[in-house]
Amino acid sequence: MAEIVRMPKLSDTMTEGVVAAWHKKVGDKVKAGDLLAEIETDKATMEFESFQEGVLLYIGVEKGKSAPVNAILAILGKEGEDISALLAAETSTTAAKPVPVEEKKSAEQAVLAAAAPVASVSAETRIKASPLARSLAKEKGIDLRTITGSGDGGRIIKRDIENIQSVSPTLSAAVAGKESYTDIPVSQMRKTIARRLSESKHTAPHFYLTLEIDMEQVLQARKSLNEQLDEKISVNDFVIKAAAMALRKHPAVNSSWLGDVIRYNNHIHVGVAVAIPDGLVVPVVRFADTKSLIQISTEVKQFAQKAKDKKIQPDDMQGNTFSISNLGMYGIDEFTAIINPPDACIMAVGGIKQVPVVKNGQVVPGNVMKVTLSCDHRVVDGATGAEFLRTFKQMLENPVMMLA
């Protein structure tokens, strides 16, 4: 008997999903455990394995389209099985109507079309491009409609994107004297980022504390360690470790506003913001205060690679008690960050800048880094945040304290 495969709820905040890719086509046999599709959630793109067996009779959501949780994703059954009654039984209140993908109109399609007509894209207007070319074009902001493909039948391939990667997408698509624009659908991840940060900014009363830190000792310690270690340690690894140790001394900063109570966390899980083409993810270094610099470095590198490959999982991004956003590698001297719920604070880290400093009454070259702590005033007072930053500064200006 035919069974419906529904859009899964792959994260606690997921309300709808986008099909990033299908790994089976109509008519293929599917076994339990087979990779059926890749689903883009509000947090990551995840592989979805089938829990059922049978022949794939119907695909309910085309690649690149979205559907709410529990909508028809696919139907599995016996080859040639009539699924018209199953489709007709579905309520018409589903936000995204199923779109048939069979090349020849069947009885099942006729029933569905009568019950819930949907718009379709003709073969003439569909852009032919390889998945890799589409991914590269999206990453570089290139409009595929402006490209002539060199592949079979005019298909756009990787080489076509690489050949124009040095050209500004705005200029390449512009015509002199003519206004134009490109609309790009908002990803599930970007929607969630917009919603969560808007709620944070408008709900939590933010205030900001900025401090300058002498990074000379950190740079020397990093150089010495990297000469001896196979795994290279970054300045950001020192920042994470110093923040975790400072949180241990100032638990009021390692807290959350929960409405009726303030939760003071006894564990320290540091969220580390990682930029990816679709937005921003914040994987969590758990029990960061108990980990060595090399352990932190290895873990952060693994998270960054998983995020780049779109393999990061929702569990990797949950449980943070404090967050860090570092834009120093982009040449940013200082900035303010929006608190990442449920944390009470987030620290924005700028780059290390060579400036004249006064030491022992003499003006000498120095390496200074600015950090800004964003605090939720419902939980953290100014003096509390200042004391935390003072301890954080002491850790970085005396990094041997982190190695003891």
C-alpha positions as CSV (number, residue, x, y, z in Angstrom):
1,M,0.0,0.0,0.0
2,A,1.3,3.4,-0.9
3,E,2.7,5.6,1.9
4,I,3.2,9.3,2.1
5,V,6.6,10.6,3.0
6,R,6.2,14.0,4.7
7,M,8.4,17.0,5.1
8,P,10.4,16.2,8.3
9,K,10.9,18.6,11.2
10,L,14.7,18.6,11.3
11,S,15.2,21.3,13.9
12,D,13.3,22.6,16.8
13,T,12.6,25.9,15.1
14,M,11.9,24.6,11.6
15,T,8.5,25.4,10.2
16,E,9.2,24.7,6.5
17,G,11.9,23.2,4.4
18,V,13.4,23.7,0.9
19,V,14.4,20.7,-1.2
20,A,18.0,21.4,-2.1
21,A,18.4,18.2,-4.1
22,W,16.7,14.9,-4.9
23,H,18.8,11.7,-4.9
24,K,16.0,9.6,-6.3
25,K,13.7,10.1,-9.3
26,V,10.2,8.8,-10.0
27,G,10.3,5.1,-10.8
28,D,13.4,4.4,-8.7
29,K,13.3,1.8,-6.0
30,V,13.9,3.1,-2.5
31,K,15.1,1.1,0.5
32,A,14.9,2.1,4.1
33,G,18.1,4.0,4.9
34,D,18.6,5.2,1.3
35,L,19.4,8.9,0.8
36,L,16.2,10.4,-0.6
37,A,16.8,14.1,-0.6
38,E,18.7,17.0,0.9
39,I,16.5,19.4,2.9
40,E,17.5,23.0,3.6
41,T,16.2,23.9,7.1
42,D,16.5,27.2,9.0
43,K,19.9,26.1,10.3
44,A,21.6,23.9,7.8
45,T,21.2,21.7,4.7
46,M,20.7,18.1,5.9
47,E,20.5,14.7,4.3
48,F,17.2,13.0,4.6
49,E,17.1,9.2,4.6
50,S,14.0,7.2,3.8
51,F,12.4,5.3,6.7
52,Q,10.1,3.5,4.2
53,E,10.6,1.1,1.2
54,G,9.0,1.0,-2.2
55,V,9.0,2.6,-5.6
56,L,9.1,6.4,-5.7
57,L,5.7,7.1,-7.3
58,Y,5.4,10.8,-6.8
59,I,7.5,13.8,-5.8
60,G,5.6,16.5,-4.0
61,V,8.1,19.3,-3.8
62,E,10.4,20.2,-6.7
63,K,14.1,20.9,-6.2
64,G,14.5,24.5,-5.0
65,K,10.9,24.8,-3.8
66,S,9.7,25.0,-0.2
67,A,6.9,23.3,1.8
68,P,5.8,23.4,5.4
69,V,6.6,20.7,7.8
70,N,4.3,17.6,7.3
71,A,3.5,18.5,3.7
72,I,3.7,15.7,1.1
73,L,7.4,15.3,0.2
74,A,6.9,12.1,-1.7
75,I,4.9,9.0,-2.1
76,L,6.3,5.4,-2.0
77,G,4.4,2.3,-3.0
78,K,4.2,-0.6,-5.5
79,E,5.1,0.0,-9.1
80,G,2.0,1.2,-11.0
81,E,-0.1,1.6,-7.9
82,D,-2.9,4.1,-8.1
83,I,-2.3,7.0,-5.7
84,S,-5.1,9.3,-6.9
85,A,-7.3,8.6,-3.8
86,L,-4.3,9.3,-1.5
87,L,-3.7,12.7,-3.2
88,A,-7.4,13.6,-3.2
89,A,-7.6,12.9,0.5
90,E,-5.0,15.5,1.4
91,T,-6.5,18.7,2.6
92,S,-6.3,21.8,0.4
93,T,-5.0,23.9,3.3
94,T,-1.4,22.9,2.8
95,A,0.7,26.0,2.2
96,A,2.6,24.5,-0.7
97,K,0.7,22.3,-3.2
98,P,2.4,19.2,-4.5
99,V,3.8,19.5,-8.0
100,P,3.9,16.4,-10.2
101,V,7.1,15.6,-11.9
102,E,6.2,12.8,-14.3
103,E,6.8,13.7,-17.9
104,K,3.5,12.2,-19.1
105,K,0.2,13.2,-17.5
106,S,-1.2,10.4,-15.4
107,A,-4.6,9.8,-13.8
108,E,-3.0,10.8,-10.5
109,Q,-1.9,14.1,-11.9
110,A,-5.3,14.8,-13.4
111,V,-7.0,14.3,-10.0
112,L,-4.5,16.6,-8.3
113,A,-4.7,19.2,-10.9
114,A,-8.5,19.3,-10.6
115,A,-8.3,19.5,-6.8
116,A,-5.4,22.0,-6.5
117,P,-4.0,23.6,-9.6
118,V,-0.5,24.8,-9.4
119,A,1.7,27.1,-11.6
120,S,4.4,25.2,-13.5
121,V,7.6,26.4,-15.2
122,S,7.9,25.5,-18.9
123,A,10.9,23.8,-20.3
124,E,11.6,26.8,-22.5
125,T,11.9,29.2,-19.5
126,R,13.9,26.9,-17.2
127,I,17.6,27.7,-16.9
128,K,19.7,24.7,-17.7
129,A,22.7,24.6,-15.3
130,S,24.7,22.0,-13.4
131,P,24.2,21.9,-9.6
132,L,27.8,22.9,-9.1
133,A,27.4,25.9,-11.5
134,R,24.2,27.0,-9.6
135,S,26.0,26.7,-6.3
136,L,29.0,28.8,-7.5
137,A,26.7,31.4,-9.1
138,K,24.7,31.8,-5.9
139,E,27.9,32.1,-3.9
140,K,29.3,34.8,-6.2
141,G,26.1,36.7,-6.7
142,I,26.0,35.9,-10.5
143,D,22.6,35.9,-12.3
144,L,22.5,32.7,-14.4
145,R,20.2,34.5,-16.9
146,T,23.1,36.6,-18.0
147,I,25.3,33.6,-18.9
148,T,25.5,31.6,-22.2
149,G,26.3,28.0,-21.3
150,S,29.0,26.1,-23.1
151,G,27.8,22.6,-22.1
152,D,25.6,20.3,-24.0
153,G,22.4,22.0,-25.3
154,G,23.6,25.4,-23.9
155,R,23.8,24.0,-20.3
156,I,25.7,26.3,-17.9
157,I,28.6,24.5,-16.3
158,K,31.3,25.2,-13.8
159,R,33.7,26.6,-16.4
160,D,31.2,29.2,-17.4
161,I,30.9,30.6,-13.9
162,E,34.7,30.6,-13.3
163,N,35.3,32.5,-16.5
164,I,33.3,35.5,-15.2
165,Q,34.1,35.2,-11.5
166,S,36.3,38.3,-11.7
167,V,33.5,40.5,-13.1
168,S,31.2,42.4,-10.9
169,P,27.8,40.7,-11.0
170,T,26.1,44.1,-11.0
171,L,28.2,45.4,-13.9
172,S,27.9,42.2,-15.9
173,A,24.2,42.3,-15.8
174,A,23.8,46.1,-16.3
175,V,22.8,47.8,-19.5
176,A,23.9,51.4,-19.9
177,G,20.9,53.8,-19.2
178,K,18.6,51.0,-18.1
179,E,17.5,50.2,-14.6
180,S,17.6,46.6,-13.5
181,Y,17.7,44.4,-10.4
182,T,17.9,40.8,-9.3
183,D,15.6,39.2,-6.8
184,I,17.0,36.3,-4.9
185,P,14.6,34.1,-2.8
186,V,15.3,34.4,1.0
187,S,16.8,31.1,2.3
188,Q,15.3,29.4,5.4
189,M,18.5,30.2,7.3
190,R,18.3,33.9,6.4
191,K,14.7,34.1,7.4
192,T,15.5,32.6,10.8
193,I,18.5,34.9,11.3
194,A,16.2,37.9,10.5
195,R,13.5,36.8,12.9
196,R,15.7,35.9,15.8
197,L,18.0,38.9,15.7
198,S,15.0,41.3,15.2
199,E,13.4,39.7,18.3
200,S,16.6,40.0,20.2
201,K,17.2,43.7,19.3
202,H,13.7,44.8,20.1
203,T,13.2,42.7,23.2
204,A,16.6,42.8,25.0
205,P,17.7,46.3,26.2
206,H,21.2,46.3,24.8
207,F,24.1,48.3,26.2
208,Y,27.8,48.2,25.1
209,L,31.2,48.2,26.8
210,T,34.4,48.6,24.7
211,L,37.9,47.8,25.9
212,E,41.4,47.9,24.4
213,I,43.7,45.0,25.0
214,D,47.5,44.8,24.5
215,M,47.9,41.6,22.4
216,E,51.7,41.6,22.4
217,Q,52.0,38.6,24.8
218,V,49.4,36.6,22.9
219,L,51.2,37.1,19.6
220,Q,54.4,35.9,21.1
221,A,52.8,32.9,22.8
222,R,51.0,32.0,19.6
223,K,54.3,32.2,17.6
224,S,56.1,30.0,20.1
225,L,53.3,27.4,20.3
226,N,52.9,27.2,16.5
227,E,56.6,26.5,16.1
228,Q,56.2,23.4,18.2
229,L,52.7,22.2,17.3
230,D,51.4,20.5,14.1
231,E,48.0,22.1,14.6
232,K,48.2,25.9,14.3
233,I,46.5,28.0,16.9
234,S,44.8,31.3,15.9
235,V,44.3,34.4,17.9
236,N,40.6,33.6,18.0
237,D,41.4,30.4,19.9
238,F,43.1,32.5,22.6
239,V,40.0,34.8,22.7
240,I,37.6,31.8,23.1
241,K,39.7,30.3,25.9
242,A,40.2,33.6,27.7
243,A,36.4,34.4,27.5
244,A,35.6,30.9,28.9
245,M,37.9,31.3,31.8
246,A,36.6,34.8,32.5
247,L,33.1,33.4,32.5
248,R,34.1,30.9,35.2
249,K,35.0,33.9,37.4
250,H,31.9,35.9,36.5
251,P,28.9,33.5,36.2
252,A,26.4,36.4,36.0
253,V,27.6,37.0,32.5
254,N,27.1,33.3,31.7
255,S,23.3,33.6,32.0
256,S,20.0,33.9,30.3
257,W,16.8,35.9,30.7
258,L,13.8,33.4,30.8
259,G,11.0,35.8,31.8
260,D,10.1,34.6,35.3
261,V,13.7,33.5,36.2
262,I,17.3,34.3,35.3
263,R,19.2,31.2,34.6
264,Y,22.8,31.2,35.7
265,N,24.6,28.4,33.8
266,N,27.1,26.3,35.7
267,H,28.5,25.0,32.4
268,I,30.3,27.2,29.8
269,H,29.3,26.6,26.1
270,V,30.8,29.3,23.8
271,G,29.1,30.0,20.5
272,V,31.5,31.0,17.8
273,A,29.9,32.9,14.8
274,V,30.9,31.5,11.4
275,A,30.0,33.3,8.2
276,I,28.8,31.2,5.2
277,P,27.3,32.3,1.9
278,D,23.7,31.8,3.1
279,G,24.2,33.7,6.3
280,L,25.6,33.1,9.7
281,V,25.8,29.9,11.9
282,V,27.0,29.8,15.5
283,P,28.4,26.4,16.3
284,V,29.1,25.8,20.0
285,V,32.4,24.8,21.7
286,R,31.0,22.9,24.7
287,F,32.7,23.1,28.1
288,A,35.2,25.5,26.6
289,D,36.8,26.4,30.0
290,T,38.0,22.8,30.4
291,K,39.5,22.5,26.9
292,S,43.1,23.3,25.9
293,L,43.9,25.8,23.2
294,I,44.7,22.9,20.8
295,Q,41.4,21.3,21.5
296,I,39.5,24.5,20.9
297,S,41.5,25.2,17.7
298,T,40.7,21.7,16.3
299,E,37.0,21.9,17.1
300,V,36.5,25.4,15.6
301,K,38.3,24.3,12.4
302,Q,36.1,21.3,12.1
303,F,33.0,23.4,12.7
304,A,34.1,25.9,10.0
305,Q,34.7,23.1,7.5
306,K,31.3,21.5,8.2
307,A,29.6,24.9,7.8
308,K,31.3,25.5,4.5
309,D,30.3,22.0,3.3
310,K,26.7,22.5,4.6
311,K,27.2,19.5,6.8
312,I,26.8,21.2,10.1
313,Q,24.0,19.7,12.3
314,P,21.4,21.5,14.5
315,D,22.9,19.9,17.6
316,D,26.2,21.6,16.7
317,M,24.5,25.0,17.1
318,Q,22.5,24.5,20.3
319,G,23.2,25.1,24.0
320,N,25.3,28.3,23.8
321,T,25.6,30.2,27.0
322,F,27.8,33.0,25.6
323,S,28.8,34.0,22.0
324,I,31.7,35.5,20.2
325,S,31.7,37.3,16.8
326,N,35.2,38.0,15.4
327,L,35.5,40.2,12.3
328,G,39.2,41.1,12.9
329,M,40.3,39.0,9.9
330,Y,38.3,41.3,7.7
331,G,40.2,44.4,8.8
332,I,37.4,45.6,11.1
333,D,38.8,47.6,14.1
334,E,35.7,47.5,16.2
335,F,31.9,46.9,16.0
336,T,28.9,46.0,18.0
337,A,27.0,42.7,17.8
338,I,23.4,41.8,18.4
339,I,22.9,39.3,21.3
340,N,22.4,35.7,20.2
341,P,19.4,34.3,22.3
342,P,19.3,32.8,24.8
343,D,22.6,34.4,25.8
344,A,22.7,37.5,28.0
345,C,25.9,38.7,26.2
346,I,27.9,38.6,23.0
347,M,31.4,39.8,22.5
348,A,32.4,41.5,19.2
349,V,36.1,41.2,18.5
350,G,38.0,43.5,16.1
351,G,41.4,43.1,14.5
352,I,44.8,43.6,16.0
353,K,46.2,47.0,15.0
354,Q,49.7,48.2,15.3
355,V,49.7,51.6,17.1
356,P,52.1,53.6,19.3
357,V,51.7,52.7,22.9
358,V,53.3,54.0,26.1
359,K,55.3,51.4,28.1
360,N,57.6,52.4,31.0
361,G,57.3,56.0,30.1
362,Q,58.4,55.4,26.5
363,V,56.4,55.5,23.2
364,V,56.9,52.1,21.5
365,P,55.2,50.1,18.8
366,G,52.3,48.1,20.1
367,N,49.6,45.6,19.0
368,V,46.2,46.5,20.3
369,M,42.8,44.8,19.9
370,K,39.4,46.3,20.7
371,V,36.5,44.2,21.9
372,T,32.9,45.3,22.6
373,L,30.6,43.4,24.9
374,S,26.9,43.7,24.2
375,C,24.9,43.1,27.3
376,D,21.2,42.4,28.1
377,H,20.5,45.0,30.8
378,R,17.7,42.8,32.2
379,V,20.4,40.4,33.4
380,V,23.8,42.0,33.3
381,D,24.5,45.4,34.9
382,G,27.3,47.8,33.7
383,A,29.7,47.0,36.6
384,T,29.2,43.2,36.1
385,G,30.0,43.5,32.4
386,A,33.0,45.7,33.1
387,E,34.4,43.3,35.7
388,F,34.1,40.4,33.2
389,L,36.0,42.4,30.5
390,R,38.7,43.3,33.0
391,T,39.3,39.6,33.8
392,F,39.2,38.8,30.1
393,K,41.8,41.5,29.4
394,Q,44.1,40.1,32.2
395,M,43.9,36.7,30.6
396,L,45.0,37.9,27.2
397,E,47.7,40.2,28.5
398,N,49.0,37.4,30.6
399,P,48.3,34.3,28.4
400,V,50.4,32.0,30.7
401,M,47.3,32.1,33.0
402,M,45.5,30.1,30.3
403,L,48.3,27.6,29.9
404,A,48.6,26.8,33.6
